[in-house]
Amino acid sequence: MVYFVTGGAGFIGSNFLYYLKETHPTDRIVCLDRLTYAGNFSTLLPLLSDPLFRFVKIDVADREAVFSLFSEEKPDVVVHFAAESSVDRSILDPAPVLRTNVLGTAVLLDACRAVGVSRFHQVSTDEVYGDLPLDRPDLFFTEESPLMPSGIYASSKASADMIALSYYRTYDLPVTVSRCSNNYGPFQFPEKLVPLSISRALRKEPIPVYGDGKNVRDWLFVRDHCRAIGLILEKGKEGKVYNVGARNERSNLEVVQLIVRALRQGEIEFAKDRVCHDRRYSVCPDLIEKELGFYAETSFEEGIRKTVEWYVSNQDWLRAIEDGSYRKVFEDFEERRKK
Ligand SMILES: NC(=O)c1ccc[n+]([C@@H]2O[C@H](COP(=O)([O-])OP(=O)(O)OC[C@H]3O[C@@H](n4cnc5c(N)ncnc54)[C@H](O)[C@@H]3O)[C@@H](O)[C@H]2O)c1
């Protein structure tokens, strides 16, 4: 089998690559990534000596390059993580978000049609459903809930989901979609809440928390998300959407407080709220639990402990992002390879 994993130099994609290598050691894996600011080639260095692994620096919205790679490698399964994933950056500049998340997904779908794949899996987010009020903890989003995205990032992901599902209906392309809640764990870019809080606390700098910190998210350890995608690839039904969640709702403030306790250092500072800041996301994971037997295995306390330990033991990884040197790792690697 040949697996294409897009966005594999990013947070969840890289964790998925390591998961796939462990669970499918004899399959060929090709990682497609443009290496934007969020892509970190150094995360993938341990995989590069494996003859069954290939890294290709490519823009998923570049139709010609994508078609050429698909016809060369003929993938069986495409797992699509590549995205502009920052809500804050999408507010500042929607154009790259729409290009990558919407157009990039459409290009990949066309390439899948051209070569014929046994699965295209669209990795999506619970943000496509919009938000829920804080005073109605009885409400959850199911796969049947209407898509009501609030912001640019969420609406780009909702568009991509709908395009992917329309390729299933129109062309019979074997598509599945997963909509997951907030992930945390190793290799996450330190602009997101969990690694940002850890890195600020380690540098003895104040940890910014938006608004009153009461915004609620469901938090899932990244390894559990990878397992969920693995199960969907194995047993999921074509044309279906699966919500993935941990039934673990926490306010942003609670998350940061737990990190501060785990590290025994860190000071919280409330910051001006983000515009259009969704209050609560919560997906109902009944379908994936009943149909595919997926349950989150890692408790939040254990997951945060593991995550904090990982960042403390991998401060070089964090420092290379903070000083910008991570952006040179790919060029240096290519230069050495050519010599
Ligand atoms: N992080 C979360 O909590 C979360 C939750 C649910 C769903 N998701 C979804 O999971 C996926 C991965 O999220 P993440 O947090 O790992 O993101 P990330 O920002 O850490 O990684 C994105 C990766 O995509 C690459 N990329 C961006 N534009 C590209 C392009 N045009 N061509 C090729 N590669 C490109 C980047 O270089 C980077 O390596 C996204 O689709 C996101 O919507 C994320």
The ligand as an SDF file (V2000), in Angstrom:
LIG
                    3D

 44 48  0  0  0  0  0  0  0  0999 V2000
   -4.9140   21.2140   15.9500 N   0  0  0  0  0  0  0  0  0  0  0  0
   -6.1510   20.8690   16.2750 C   0  0  0  0  0  0  0  0  0  0  0  0
   -6.5250   20.9180   17.4410 O   0  0  0  0  0  0  0  0  0  0  0  0
   -7.0970   20.3510   15.2090 C   0  0  0  0  0  0  0  0  0  0  0  0
   -8.3470   19.8600   15.6130 C   0  0  0  0  0  0  0  0  0  0  0  0
   -9.2080   19.3390   14.6370 C   0  0  0  0  0  0  0  0  0  0  0  0
   -8.8240   19.3070   13.3110 C   0  0  0  0  0  0  0  0  0  0  0  0
   -7.6140   19.8090   12.9440 N   0  0  0  0  0  0  0  0  0  0  0  0
   -7.2290   19.7210   11.5180 C   0  0  0  0  0  0  0  0  0  0  0  0
   -6.1170   18.8530   11.4380 O   0  0  0  0  0  0  0  0  0  0  0  0
   -5.2460   19.2450   10.3850 C   0  0  0  0  0  0  0  0  0  0  0  0
   -3.8550   19.4300   10.9090 C   0  0  0  0  0  0  0  0  0  0  0  0
   -3.8660   20.4160   11.9370 O   0  0  0  0  0  0  0  0  0  0  0  0
   -2.5200   20.8120   12.6840 P   0  0  0  0  0  0  0  0  0  0  0  0
   -2.8990   21.4170   13.9800 O   0  0  0  0  0  0  0  0  0  0  0  0
   -1.5910   19.6630   12.6580 O   0  0  0  0  0  0  0  0  0  0  0  0
   -1.9820   21.9560   11.7140 O   0  0  0  0  0  0  0  0  0  0  0  0
   -0.5200   22.5680   11.5750 P   0  0  0  0  0  0  0  0  0  0  0  0
   -0.7210   24.0110   11.2840 O   0  0  0  0  0  0  0  0  0  0  0  0
    0.3400   22.1970   12.7390 O   0  0  0  0  0  0  0  0  0  0  0  0
    0.0850   21.8470   10.2920 O   0  0  0  0  0  0  0  0  0  0  0  0
   -0.3480   22.1150    8.9960 C   0  0  0  0  0  0  0  0  0  0  0  0
    0.6850   21.5630    8.0220 C   0  0  0  0  0  0  0  0  0  0  0  0
    0.1880   21.7870    6.6910 O   0  0  0  0  0  0  0  0  0  0  0  0
    1.2570   22.2940    5.8940 C   0  0  0  0  0  0  0  0  0  0  0  0
    0.6930   23.1180    4.8170 N   0  0  0  0  0  0  0  0  0  0  0  0
    0.0520   24.3150    4.9250 C   0  0  0  0  0  0  0  0  0  0  0  0
   -0.3060   24.7680    3.7190 N   0  0  0  0  0  0  0  0  0  0  0  0
    0.0910   23.8350    2.8220 C   0  0  0  0  0  0  0  0  0  0  0  0
   -0.0010   23.7130    1.4000 C   0  0  0  0  0  0  0  0  0  0  0  0
   -0.5830   24.6670    0.6540 N   0  0  0  0  0  0  0  0  0  0  0  0
    0.5080   22.6090    0.8110 N   0  0  0  0  0  0  0  0  0  0  0  0
    1.0960   21.6270    1.5430 C   0  0  0  0  0  0  0  0  0  0  0  0
    1.2320   21.6970    2.8840 N   0  0  0  0  0  0  0  0  0  0  0  0
    0.7240   22.7760    3.5180 C   0  0  0  0  0  0  0  0  0  0  0  0
    2.1150   23.1180    6.8540 C   0  0  0  0  0  0  0  0  0  0  0  0
    3.4360   23.2910    6.3420 O   0  0  0  0  0  0  0  0  0  0  0  0
    2.0570   22.2440    8.1080 C   0  0  0  0  0  0  0  0  0  0  0  0
    3.0800   21.2790    8.0920 O   0  0  0  0  0  0  0  0  0  0  0  0
   -5.8440   20.5230    9.8050 C   0  0  0  0  0  0  0  0  0  0  0  0
   -6.5410   20.1810    8.6280 O   0  0  0  0  0  0  0  0  0  0  0  0
   -6.7950   21.0230   10.8810 C   0  0  0  0  0  0  0  0  0  0  0  0
   -7.8770   21.7100   10.3050 O   0  0  0  0  0  0  0  0  0  0  0  0
   -6.7360   20.3350   13.8570 C   0  0  0  0  0  0  0  0  0  0  0  0
  1  2  1  0
  2  3  2  0
  2  4  1  0
  4  5  1  0
  4 44  2  0
  5  6  2  0
  6  7  1  0
  7  8  2  0
  8  9  1  0
  8 44  1  0
  9 10  1  0
  9 42  1  0
 10 11  1  0
 11 12  1  0
 11 40  1  0
 12 13  1  0
 13 14  1  0
 14 15  2  0
 14 16  1  0
 14 17  1  0
 17 18  1  0
 18 19  2  0
 18 20  1  0
 18 21  1  0
 21 22  1  0
 22 23  1  0
 23 24  1  0
 23 38  1  0
 24 25  1  0
 25 26  1  0
 25 36  1  0
 26 27  1  0
 26 35  1  0
 27 28  2  0
 28 29  1  0
 29 30  1  0
 29 35  2  0
 30 31  1  0
 30 32  2  0
 32 33  1  0
 33 34  2  0
 34 35  1  0
 36 37  1  0
 36 38  1  0
 38 39  1  0
 40 41  1  0
 40 42  1  0
 42 43  1  0
M  CHG  2   8   1  16  -1
M  END
$$$$
